[in-house]
């Protein structure tokens, strides 16, 4: 991720439209050194000398969703759908995200469906939208909502269905230390919200 010349990023939560200044790379490196020292170790010892650089580089990759635009990914559509008006479903999209509460990873799968009206989008673009929002800080609930909003606002489908099934490392590696507990979130719009049979069909297809 390349830091912009006028660094800024946009929050994805309640202050979704708030623009905040992004610190410099040097400031980020110093922050990692501070955390290493706070944890009780020596940032200057051999094994940790390059850790700030590695951490900052990792953060640049984990959170590069702030520099990407989901609307741009969904902007190239195809109108020749040959009358197709049934569900388009992608299963098992990898979700690698970080919870905003502890900045700990949550990992799982996303299931994304929509019913086209006049246009469809390349299926890889749907996976890319999941990836963009996943590479930001938010709760799983917000992530689910943002994916649905992006697809609905850009494709104007008859309906959107999203399900995310993920395990949260803030629950498995700290706190209650309960492993193998998954969290499932869903979001349904349009005909998926009003047609229970269609919703049930999506859930059955999503889980195979």
C-alpha positions in Angstrom: 0.0 0.0 0.0 1.5 3.4 -1.0 0.8 6.2 1.4 -0.9 9.1 -0.5 0.9 12.4 -0.8 -2.0 13.9 1.1 -2.6 11.1 3.5 -6.1 10.5 4.5 -8.5 7.6 5.1 -12.2 7.2 5.6 -13.7 5.4 8.6 -16.3 2.7 7.9 -18.2 2.8 11.1 -20.6 5.3 12.6 -18.3 8.2 11.5 -18.2 6.6 8.0 -17.7 9.8 6.2 -15.2 11.3 8.6 -11.8 11.9 6.9 -8.8 11.6 9.3 -5.1 12.3 8.7 -2.9 9.3 8.3 0.4 9.4 10.3 3.7 9.1 8.5 5.5 5.8 8.1 8.1 7.0 10.6 5.5 7.7 13.2 4.0 4.2 12.7 7.5 2.7 13.1 8.0 4.6 16.4 4.5 3.5 17.6 5.5 -0.2 17.1 8.7 0.3 19.0 6.7 1.9 21.8 4.4 -1.2 22.0 7.4 -3.5 22.0 8.9 -1.7 24.9 5.5 -1.5 26.7 5.2 -5.3 26.3 8.5 -5.6 28.3 11.0 -6.3 25.6 13.9 -4.4 24.1 13.2 -3.0 20.6 16.9 -2.8 19.9 17.7 -6.5 20.4 18.7 -8.5 17.3 15.4 -10.3 16.9 13.3 -7.2 17.2 15.3 -4.6 15.3 13.4 -5.1 12.1 10.1 -5.9 13.7 8.6 -2.3 13.4 9.3 -2.4 9.6 7.7 -5.9 9.3 4.7 -4.9 11.4 4.1 -1.7 9.4 4.4 -3.5 6.1 2.0 -6.2 7.4 -0.5 -3.5 8.4 -0.2 -1.9 5.0 -1.4 -5.2 3.5 -4.0 -6.1 6.1 -5.6 -2.7 5.9 -5.2 -1.7 2.2 -9.0 -1.8 1.9 -9.0 1.9 3.0 -7.3 2.8 -0.3 -9.7 0.8 -2.5 -13.1 1.7 -3.9 -15.8 -1.0 -3.9 -18.0 1.1 -6.3 -15.2 1.2 -8.8 -15.0 -2.6 -8.7 -18.8 -2.9 -9.4 -18.9 -0.1 -12.0 -18.2 -2.4 -15.0 -21.4 -4.3 -15.6 -22.9 -6.4 -18.5 -26.4 -5.8 -19.6 -26.7 -8.8 -21.9 -28.2 -11.2 -19.4 -30.4 -13.1 -21.9 -33.4 -12.7 -19.6 -31.6 -14.4 -16.6 -33.5 -13.4 -13.4 -32.5 -16.0 -10.9 -30.0 -16.1 -8.1 -26.2 -15.5 -8.6 -24.4 -17.0 -5.7 -20.7 -17.1 -4.7 -19.8 -19.5 -1.9 -16.8 -19.8 0.3 -15.2 -16.4 -0.3 -12.3 -16.1 2.1 -12.7 -13.5 4.8 -9.6 -12.2 6.5 -10.4 -9.2 8.6 -9.7 -7.5 11.9 -12.1 -6.6 14.6 -12.2 -2.9 15.6 -12.4 -3.7 19.3 -9.0 -5.5 19.7 -7.5 -5.3 16.2 -7.4 -9.1 16.4 -8.1 -11.2 13.3 -11.4 -12.8 12.5 -11.3 -15.5 9.8 -14.0 -17.3 7.9 -16.1 -17.4 4.7 -18.6 -15.1 3.0 -21.6 -16.2 0.9 -22.8 -13.5 -1.5 -25.9 -13.6 -3.7 -28.0 -11.2 -5.7 -30.8 -11.4 -8.2 -30.0 -9.3 -11.3 -32.5 -7.0 -12.9 -31.0 -5.4 -16.0 -27.3 -6.0 -15.4 -24.7 -8.4 -13.9 -21.2 -7.9 -12.7 -18.1 -10.2 -13.1 -18.1 -12.7 -10.3 -14.5 -11.9 -9.3 -15.7 -8.3 -8.6 -18.0 -9.6 -5.9 -15.2 -11.4 -4.2 -13.1 -8.3 -4.5 -15.8 -6.2 -2.8 -15.7 -8.7 0.1 -11.9 -8.4 0.2 -11.9 -4.6 0.2 -14.3 -4.3 3.1 -12.6 -7.1 5.0 -9.3 -5.2 4.9 -10.7 -2.5 7.1 -11.4 -2.3 10.8 -15.0 -3.0 11.7 -17.3 -5.5 13.4 -18.5 -8.6 11.5 -22.0 -7.1 11.6 -20.8 -3.9 9.9 -18.8 -5.9 7.4 -21.9 -7.8 6.4 -24.0 -4.6 6.1 -21.3 -2.8 4.0 -21.0 -5.6 1.5 -24.8 -5.7 1.0 -25.0 -1.9 0.7 -22.3 -1.7 -2.0 -23.9 -4.4 -4.1 -27.4 -3.0 -3.7 -26.5 0.6 -4.5 -24.3 -0.1 -7.5 -26.2 -3.0 -9.2 -29.8 -2.1 -8.2 -30.6 -5.9 -8.1 -34.0 -7.3 -7.1 -32.4 -8.4 -3.9 -29.1 -9.1 -2.1 -28.3 -11.9 0.4 -25.1 -12.0 2.5 -23.9 -14.5 5.1 -20.5 -14.4 6.9 -19.4 -17.3 9.1 -16.2 -16.5 11.0 -14.1 -17.3 14.1 -12.8 -14.3 16.1 -9.3 -14.5 17.5 -10.1 -12.0 20.2 -12.3 -14.8 21.6 -10.0 -17.7 21.1 -6.6 -16.2 22.1 -7.7 -13.9 24.9 -10.7 -13.3 27.2 -12.9 -16.4 27.5 -10.5 -18.5 25.4 -13.2 -20.5 23.6 -12.0 -22.1 20.4 -14.0 -23.2 17.4 -16.9 -20.9 18.1 -18.1 -19.3 14.9 -20.2 -16.2 14.5 -22.8 -16.0 11.7 -24.2 -12.7 10.4 -26.7 -12.2 7.6 -28.2 -9.4 5.7 -31.1 -9.7 3.3 -32.6 -7.0 1.0 -35.3 -6.8 -1.6 -36.9 -10.1 -2.5 -34.6 -12.0 -0.2 -36.2 -10.1 2.7 -39.8 -10.6 1.6 -39.7 -14.1 0.2 -39.0 -16.7 2.9 -38.7 -19.5 0.4 -36.0 -17.7 -1.5 -34.2 -16.8 1.7 -34.2 -20.5 2.7 -33.0 -21.5 -0.7 -30.0 -19.2 -0.4 -29.1 -20.5 3.0 -29.3 -24.1 1.8 -27.2 -23.4 -1.3 -24.7 -21.4 0.7 -24.0 -24.3 3.0 -24.1 -26.9 0.2 
